[in-house]
C-alpha cells in the first residue's frame, strides 16, 4: 500500500546512516547507457539474451521507471536491442560453473532519440543525491545497520541504486536518535527519522527554490530470520510516500525498497508534465556576471543541462546577460533543472531571471 503525506522542506540522507544537509547536491550519473548483466555461458544465443536484458536495465535507468519495459516504447526498443550496441564483451573471471558477466554499451544518441520519438521522457544525468537510513529489527533488537555487520545488505542497496542510476551520499548516525531507537512504536519510527510535518493549508510550493535533498528510510523486521518485511518512506520536495514490501532475506527486501524509491524519484524528476513537451525557445536573464570567468561558469552550466538543445547570447547589459535557449519542455523544464544547482538563484516575481551566486 502506498500513502502520500505533504511535508514542508526536507533535507538529505543516505545509506545505512543519517546526515543533515541544507540543500541537494546534484551528481552527474555516468554509464547511463551501459550495463553489466549475468549470462550462463558464452554462446551467441546467451549473448543476445544478455544484450536485451542489458538494454532493459538502461531503459529503466534513463526513464526512471520499471514500467517502461512493458510500455510500447520499451518493448519496441527491446525487440531490436542488438541494433543499438556499440560495445559488447564478457568480463574477466567467469566460469562455466559460476556463469559469466556480460558488459554492454549502447549508442546514447540512438537510444535517447528512439525513446523520445516514442514519447518517452528521459531523466537527465544530473540527479540529486539521496540519503537514507536502514534500520533492522530482529531477535537482537532494533538498530541502524553498520556496514561491517551487514555487508550483504550494504551491497544490495548500493548495487540496486547503481542499477537504477540513483546517486547515494554517505551520512552519519545521529547519536541521540540511535540511542532512543528502541523507544519508538513501529508506526512512528519512520516519522522519527524523516519527519511528518504537514504545512498549513494552501501553502504554495516554491517551484523555483533549490531542490531539498531526498531522504529515504527503511525499517526491516523479522521474527524468525527467514521471512522479512520492510516499511519505507521517501521524502521528495516536501512530499512523503510510504510503502511496504516483503521477502525471504533482508538484502532482497532492501533492494526492492530501493527499486520502489527509484520509481518515486523518477516520477518526480522526469515528470512528463514538466519535461514531456517539445522543444521550445526561451530567454533567460542572468544578473551578476562581472567577469569572463562568471560568464564561462554560467554558459557551461546552461550548456550542460540535459534539456537544453541550443544556447546563444542575445544581449549584454552591464552585469546582466540575456541568453537565448531552445529546450525540451521550455522554461518550466529549464527552471526545474536549475533547481538542482545553487549556482543560479531565481529572482523573485521575475520568471526566467536569475542571479549568479557568489562562489
C-alpha positions as CSV (number, residue, x, y, z in Angstrom):
1,X,0.0,0.0,0.0
2,X,1.3,3.5,-0.9
3,X,0.3,6.6,1.1
4,X,1.4,10.1,0.4
5,X,1.8,12.8,3.0
6,X,2.6,16.5,2.3
7,X,5.6,17.8,4.3
8,X,7.5,21.1,4.5
9,X,11.1,21.5,3.3
10,X,13.3,18.4,3.5
11,X,17.0,17.5,3.9
12,X,19.3,14.9,2.6
13,X,20.3,11.5,3.9
14,X,21.9,8.2,2.8
15,X,22.6,4.6,3.0
16,X,23.0,3.0,6.4
17,X,23.4,6.3,8.1
18,X,21.9,9.7,8.8
19,X,23.0,13.2,7.8
20,X,21.5,16.7,7.7
21,X,22.5,19.0,4.8
22,X,21.0,22.3,3.8
23,X,20.3,21.6,0.1
24,X,20.5,18.9,-2.5
25,X,23.8,18.2,-4.2
26,X,23.4,17.0,-7.8
27,X,25.6,14.3,-9.1
28,X,26.3,13.6,-12.7
29,X,25.4,10.0,-13.2
30,X,27.8,8.2,-15.5
31,X,27.2,4.9,-17.5
32,X,23.6,5.6,-18.1
33,X,23.9,3.9,-21.5
34,X,25.7,0.8,-20.3
35,X,25.0,-2.2,-18.1
36,X,26.6,-5.4,-16.9
37,X,24.3,-8.5,-16.7
38,X,24.8,-12.2,-15.8
39,X,24.9,-14.8,-18.5
40,X,25.0,-18.5,-18.3
41,X,27.7,-19.1,-21.0
42,X,29.5,-17.5,-23.9
43,X,27.1,-18.8,-26.6
44,X,25.7,-16.3,-29.2
45,X,22.1,-17.1,-28.0
46,X,23.0,-16.3,-24.4
47,X,24.9,-13.2,-25.5
48,X,21.8,-12.0,-27.5
49,X,19.6,-12.6,-24.4
50,X,22.1,-10.7,-22.3
51,X,22.1,-7.7,-24.7
52,X,18.3,-7.5,-24.5
53,X,18.5,-7.7,-20.7
54,X,21.2,-5.0,-20.6
55,X,19.1,-2.7,-22.7
56,X,16.2,-3.2,-20.3
57,X,18.5,-2.0,-17.5
58,X,19.5,1.0,-19.5
59,X,15.9,1.9,-20.4
60,X,14.9,1.8,-16.7
61,X,17.8,4.0,-15.7
62,X,17.0,6.5,-18.5
63,X,13.3,6.9,-17.8
64,X,13.3,6.3,-14.0
65,X,10.6,3.8,-14.2
66,X,10.4,0.0,-14.4
67,X,7.1,0.3,-16.3
68,X,9.0,1.3,-19.5
69,X,9.8,-2.4,-20.0
70,X,6.1,-3.2,-20.6
71,X,5.1,0.0,-22.4
72,X,5.1,0.1,-26.2
73,X,8.2,2.3,-26.4
74,X,10.2,0.0,-24.3
75,X,9.0,-3.2,-26.0
76,X,9.8,-1.8,-29.4
77,X,13.4,-1.0,-28.5
78,X,13.9,-4.3,-26.7
79,X,12.8,-6.1,-29.9
80,X,15.8,-4.7,-31.7
81,X,18.3,-4.3,-28.8
82,X,21.2,-5.5,-30.9
83,X,20.9,-2.5,-33.3
84,X,21.9,-0.1,-30.5
85,X,25.0,-1.9,-29.3
86,X,28.4,-0.2,-29.6
87,X,30.5,-2.4,-27.4
88,X,29.8,-5.9,-26.0
89,X,32.1,-8.4,-24.2
90,X,32.5,-10.7,-21.3
91,X,34.2,-9.5,-18.1
92,X,37.2,-11.5,-16.9
93,X,36.8,-14.1,-14.2
94,X,33.7,-16.0,-15.4
95,X,33.5,-19.8,-15.2
96,X,31.2,-22.4,-16.7
97,X,30.1,-23.4,-13.2
98,X,29.5,-19.9,-11.9
99,X,28.5,-18.2,-15.1
100,X,29.8,-15.0,-16.7
101,X,29.1,-11.3,-16.7
102,X,28.4,-9.5,-20.0
103,X,29.2,-5.8,-20.4
104,X,27.2,-4.0,-23.0
105,X,27.4,-0.3,-24.1
106,X,24.7,1.3,-26.2
107,X,24.7,4.2,-28.6
108,X,23.5,7.1,-26.4
109,X,22.1,9.3,-29.2
110,X,20.3,6.4,-30.9
111,X,18.7,5.1,-27.7
112,X,17.7,8.6,-26.5
113,X,16.4,9.6,-29.9
114,X,14.3,6.4,-30.2
115,X,12.8,6.8,-26.8
116,X,11.9,10.4,-27.4
117,X,10.4,9.6,-30.8
118,X,8.1,7.2,-29.0
119,X,7.0,9.8,-26.4
120,X,9.2,8.7,-23.5
121,X,10.5,11.3,-21.1
122,X,14.2,10.9,-20.1
123,X,15.6,11.6,-16.6
124,X,18.7,13.7,-17.1
125,X,22.2,12.7,-15.9
126,X,22.1,15.5,-13.3
127,X,20.3,13.8,-10.3
128,X,20.0,14.7,-6.6
129,X,22.0,12.7,-4.2
130,X,19.7,10.7,-1.9
131,X,20.4,10.0,1.7
132,X,18.8,7.1,3.6
133,X,18.6,5.2,6.8
134,X,18.2,1.4,7.1
135,X,17.0,0.1,10.4
136,X,17.0,-3.7,11.1
137,X,14.8,-5.2,13.9
138,X,15.4,-8.9,14.6
139,X,15.9,-11.1,17.7
140,X,18.9,-8.9,18.7
141,X,16.8,-5.8,18.8
142,X,16.4,-2.7,16.7
143,X,19.4,-0.8,15.3
144,X,20.8,1.2,12.4
145,X,22.7,-1.1,10.1
146,X,26.5,-0.9,10.5
147,X,28.1,-1.8,7.2
148,X,30.7,-4.3,8.8
149,X,27.8,-6.3,10.3
150,X,25.6,-6.5,7.3
151,X,27.9,-6.3,4.2
152,X,25.3,-8.2,2.0
153,X,22.7,-5.5,2.9
154,X,25.1,-2.7,2.1
155,X,25.9,-4.4,-1.2
156,X,22.2,-4.9,-2.1
157,X,21.4,-1.3,-1.6
158,X,24.5,0.1,-3.4
159,X,24.1,-2.3,-6.3
160,X,20.4,-1.6,-6.8
161,X,20.9,2.1,-6.5
162,X,23.7,1.9,-9.1
163,X,21.5,-0.2,-11.4
164,X,18.8,2.5,-11.2
165,X,21.1,5.4,-11.7
166,X,20.4,6.8,-8.2
167,X,23.4,8.5,-6.6
168,X,23.7,7.9,-2.9
169,X,25.6,10.0,-0.4
170,X,27.1,8.7,2.8
171,X,26.0,10.2,6.2
172,X,26.5,9.5,9.9
173,X,24.0,8.3,12.5
174,X,22.8,10.8,15.0
175,X,23.8,9.6,18.4
176,X,20.6,10.8,20.2
177,X,18.3,9.1,17.6
178,X,20.4,5.9,17.7
179,X,20.2,5.8,21.5
180,X,16.4,6.2,21.5
181,X,15.7,4.0,18.6
182,X,14.0,1.2,20.6
183,X,11.6,3.7,22.3
184,X,9.5,4.4,19.1
185,X,6.5,2.3,18.3
186,X,6.9,0.8,14.8
187,X,4.2,3.1,13.4
188,X,6.2,6.2,14.5
189,X,9.7,5.1,13.6
190,X,9.9,6.4,10.1
191,X,8.3,9.6,11.2
192,X,11.0,10.0,13.8
193,X,13.7,9.5,11.2
194,X,12.4,11.6,8.2
195,X,9.6,13.7,9.8
196,X,6.0,14.1,9.0
197,X,5.0,17.7,9.5
198,X,2.1,19.0,7.4
199,X,2.4,22.5,6.0
200,X,-0.6,24.9,6.5
201,X,-3.4,24.5,4.0
202,X,-2.9,26.2,0.6
203,X,0.8,26.6,1.3
204,X,2.3,27.3,-2.2
205,X,5.2,25.0,-3.3
206,X,8.3,27.1,-4.0
207,X,8.8,25.8,-7.6
208,X,12.0,27.8,-8.2
209,X,13.5,27.0,-4.8
210,X,16.6,24.7,-4.8
211,X,15.7,21.0,-4.5
212,X,16.0,19.9,-1.0
213,X,17.8,16.5,-0.6
214,X,15.5,13.5,-1.0
215,X,15.7,11.3,2.2
216,X,14.9,7.6,2.4
217,X,14.2,5.4,5.4
218,X,13.6,1.7,5.6
219,X,12.6,-0.4,8.7
220,X,13.3,-4.1,8.1
221,X,11.8,-6.6,10.5
222,X,11.9,-10.4,11.1
223,X,10.7,-12.7,13.8
224,X,12.5,-15.8,12.6
225,X,15.3,-14.6,10.3
226,X,13.5,-16.4,7.3
227,X,10.7,-14.0,6.4
228,X,11.4,-10.2,6.3
229,X,9.1,-7.2,6.0
230,X,10.0,-3.7,5.0
231,X,8.3,-0.4,5.8
232,X,9.6,2.5,3.8
233,X,9.3,6.2,3.4
234,X,10.9,8.6,0.9
235,X,10.6,12.4,1.1
236,X,10.9,14.3,-2.2
237,X,10.4,18.0,-2.4
238,X,8.2,18.1,0.7
239,X,6.1,15.1,-0.1
240,X,6.5,11.8,1.7
241,X,5.5,8.5,0.1
242,X,5.1,5.3,2.2
243,X,5.0,1.6,1.1
244,X,5.6,-1.9,2.4
245,X,7.3,-5.0,0.9
246,X,8.4,-8.4,2.0
247,X,10.9,-11.1,1.0
248,X,13.0,-14.1,2.2
249,X,16.0,-12.0,3.2
250,X,16.9,-8.5,4.4
251,X,19.0,-7.9,1.3
252,X,16.1,-8.8,-1.0
253,X,13.7,-6.5,0.9
254,X,16.3,-3.7,0.9
255,X,16.9,-4.0,-2.9
256,X,13.2,-4.0,-3.6
257,X,12.8,-0.9,-1.4
258,X,15.5,0.9,-3.3
259,X,13.7,0.0,-6.5
260,X,10.5,1.5,-5.3
261,X,12.3,4.6,-4.1
262,X,13.9,5.0,-7.6
263,X,10.5,4.8,-9.2
264,X,9.3,7.6,-6.9
265,X,12.4,9.7,-7.8
266,X,11.8,9.1,-11.5
267,X,8.2,10.1,-11.3
268,X,9.2,13.4,-9.7
269,X,12.4,14.4,-11.6
270,X,11.3,13.0,-15.0
271,X,7.7,14.3,-14.7
272,X,6.1,14.3,-18.1
273,X,4.0,17.4,-17.1
274,X,7.3,19.3,-16.9
275,X,9.7,17.6,-19.2
276,X,7.3,16.0,-21.7
277,X,6.8,19.0,-24.0
278,X,8.5,19.5,-27.3
279,X,11.5,21.8,-27.9
280,X,10.6,25.5,-27.3
281,X,12.6,28.7,-27.4
282,X,13.0,30.8,-24.3
283,X,15.1,33.7,-22.9
284,X,16.9,33.5,-19.6
285,X,18.4,36.7,-17.9
286,X,21.3,36.2,-15.5
287,X,22.4,39.1,-13.3
288,X,25.7,39.5,-11.5
289,X,28.1,38.4,-14.3
290,X,31.1,40.6,-13.6
291,X,33.9,38.8,-15.4
292,X,34.8,36.4,-18.1
293,X,35.1,33.6,-15.5
294,X,31.5,34.4,-14.4
295,X,30.3,34.2,-18.0
296,X,32.0,30.9,-18.6
297,X,30.6,29.5,-15.4
298,X,27.0,30.3,-16.4
299,X,27.4,29.3,-20.0
300,X,28.9,26.0,-19.1
301,X,26.1,25.3,-16.6
302,X,23.3,26.1,-19.1
303,X,25.0,24.2,-21.9
304,X,25.3,21.1,-19.7
305,X,21.6,20.9,-18.9
306,X,20.1,17.8,-20.4
307,X,17.0,19.6,-21.5
308,X,18.9,22.4,-23.4
309,X,19.4,21.8,-27.2
310,X,20.7,25.2,-28.2
311,X,22.3,28.2,-26.4
312,X,23.4,31.6,-27.5
313,X,23.8,35.1,-26.1
314,X,21.2,37.7,-27.2
315,X,22.2,40.8,-25.3
316,X,24.6,42.0,-22.6
317,X,23.6,45.0,-20.5
318,X,26.0,45.8,-17.7
319,X,26.3,42.8,-15.5
320,X,23.2,41.1,-16.9
321,X,23.4,38.7,-19.8
322,X,20.3,37.7,-21.7
323,X,20.7,34.1,-23.0
324,X,18.5,32.6,-25.8
325,X,17.9,28.9,-25.4
326,X,16.0,26.1,-27.0
327,X,15.0,23.4,-24.6
328,X,12.8,20.4,-24.3
329,X,9.8,21.4,-22.2
330,X,10.7,25.1,-22.5
331,X,11.2,27.4,-19.5
332,X,9.4,25.1,-16.9
333,X,11.9,22.3,-17.7
334,X,14.9,24.6,-17.5
335,X,13.7,26.1,-14.3
336,X,13.2,22.7,-12.7
337,X,16.7,21.6,-13.9
338,X,18.2,24.7,-12.4
339,X,16.7,23.8,-9.0
340,X,19.4,21.0,-8.8
341,X,22.1,23.6,-8.6
342,X,22.9,26.5,-6.3
343,X,24.9,28.4,-9.0
344,X,21.9,30.5,-10.2
345,X,19.4,31.9,-7.7
346,X,15.9,32.8,-9.1
347,X,14.8,36.5,-8.9
348,X,11.6,36.8,-7.0
349,X,8.5,37.6,-9.2
350,X,10.5,37.6,-12.4
351,X,10.2,34.3,-14.2
352,X,13.2,33.5,-16.3
353,X,15.5,35.8,-14.3
354,X,18.4,34.6,-12.1
355,X,21.3,36.0,-10.1
356,X,24.7,34.4,-10.2
357,X,25.5,33.2,-6.7
358,X,28.9,34.0,-5.2
359,X,31.3,31.2,-5.0
